[in-house]
Structures are given as structure tokens and as C-alpha cells.
Amino acid sequence: MNHFEFTGETKVFLGITLKRIKASISFGTIIKGEIGGWIEKEENLPGNAWVSGDAQVSGNAQVSGDAWVSGNARVYGNAWVYGDARVSGNAQVYGNARVYGDAWKKSPLHIMLTRWPLTVSSKTIITIGCNSLTLQQWNEQSDCIIKKEKMSKEEITEYKLAIEYAKQWMAIYCKKED
């Protein structure tokens, strides 16, 4: 038996028909009958995961385990949100992205830069392009990455400033008790 059922309410978003869910049993902090968010199909929401508010899950995306997607967040494509992860606000998780563990209680930081975006992809990891490293690893490996990518002086300045901003953002929003 699923932990949710469809309410019969639907909406079309970017050509995809989404269905509103409601809890069919009580689990975690969810009470039987509680109205949830929007999913395209049952396969989007296995386990005890929950989608609430105006959040949407579609395509081959899955929200599973005890994960929760809320607010106006969207999870789509082949993305997975699982474990105890939280995706909220206006966050978008898509493509082949994975958000897992005790990852978020708010939207992750995402900065569009000249060549590659910077994303704080977990409480300890900064991802730039295809490099996902801790702050210490960025400090240790940045010169090698700069040489390998043949970055201009302007790009070097831009990325160092972005990493510094991410470091400060993480100090505020990625505390252990969050």
C-alpha cells in the first residue's frame, strides 16, 4: 500500500500533467489525509518520502527514503533526492543530480559564473563544473585546476571570489545543528 493517493486535482506544467497527492496513512510528521504537493506518477515517490506545498516531482525523478521536497522546489529529469535530504524554497534538482543524506533545510547556493556554475552541493562540498571538493581540497588543488583549465586572470579572480562567498555562506547556513 502506498503512503499517498492522488486527490484527483491535476495541473499541467510545461506540458506535463502533475497530480496532487494526499497522505493515505500517517507516517513521520505527516497525518493521514494531509494534502501534499505534485507528482507526475507513483514511481516518483517510493518509500516514506513526501512532497508538500507547490513542490513538483516529474519525469524519471525520484524522491525516496525519508526525503522531503517542499515550497516551490522542483525535482525532474533523472534526479534523485533520498535519505533524509530536504529540498525546499525555489530549488531545482534536475538532470542526473543526486541530493542525499542530511543535505538541506533550505535551497542550496548556486552561482552562475563565466565558464561553470558553482554549487554548494552538500554541507561540506563545493562543486564547480565537474569538480566536487571540500573547501580544504579547493585550497590545496586550485592552482592545479587553474593550470589544467587554462583560466584567464579574470576567471581566476571570479572563481576565487565565488569560493570565498560560498565559504561564508556555508558558515552561516551549513551548521551541524541545521
C-alpha positions, 0 to 999 in steps of 0.5 A, spaced: 500 500 500 502 506 498 503 512 503 499 517 498 493 517 493 492 522 488 486 527 490 484 527 483 486 535 482 491 535 476 495 541 473 499 541 467 506 544 467 510 545 461 506 540 458 506 535 463 500 533 467 502 533 475 497 530 480 496 532 487 497 527 492 494 526 499 497 522 505 493 515 505 496 513 512 500 517 517 507 516 517 513 521 520 510 528 521 505 527 516 497 525 518 493 521 514 489 525 509 494 531 509 494 534 502 501 534 499 504 537 493 505 534 485 507 528 482 507 526 475 506 518 477 507 513 483 514 511 481 516 518 483 515 517 490 517 510 493 518 509 500 516 514 506 518 520 502 513 526 501 512 532 497 508 538 500 506 545 498 507 547 490 513 542 490 513 538 483 516 531 482 516 529 474 519 525 469 524 519 471 525 523 478 525 520 484 524 522 491 525 516 496 527 514 503 525 519 508 526 525 503 522 531 503 521 536 497 517 542 499 515 550 497 516 551 490 522 546 489 522 542 483 525 535 482 525 532 474 529 529 469 533 523 472 534 526 479 534 523 485 533 526 492 533 520 498 535 519 505 533 524 509 535 530 504 530 536 504 529 540 498 525 546 499 524 554 497 525 555 489 530 549 488 531 545 482 534 538 482 534 536 475 538 532 470 542 526 473 543 530 480 543 526 486 541 530 493 542 525 499 543 524 506 542 530 511 543 535 505 538 541 506 533 545 510 533 550 505 535 551 497 542 550 496 547 556 493 548 556 486 552 561 482 552 562 475 559 564 473 563 565 466 565 558 464 561 553 470 556 554 475 558 553 482 554 549 487 554 548 494 552 541 493 552 538 500 554 541 507 561 540 506 562 540 498 563 545 493 562 543 486 564 547 480 563 544 473 565 537 474 569 538 480 566 536 487 571 538 493 571 540 500 573 547 501 580 544 504 581 540 497 579 547 493 585 550 497 590 545 496 588 543 488 586 550 485 592 552 482 592 545 479 585 546 476 587 553 474 593 550 470 589 544 467 583 549 465 587 554 462 583 560 466 584 567 464 586 572 470 579 574 470 576 567 471 581 566 476 579 572 480 571 570 479 572 563 481 576 565 487 571 570 489 565 565 488 569 560 493 570 565 498 562 567 498 560 560 498 565 559 504 561 564 508 555 562 506 556 555 508 558 558 515 552 561 516 547 556 513 551 549 513 551 548 521 551 541 524 545 543 528 541 545 521 
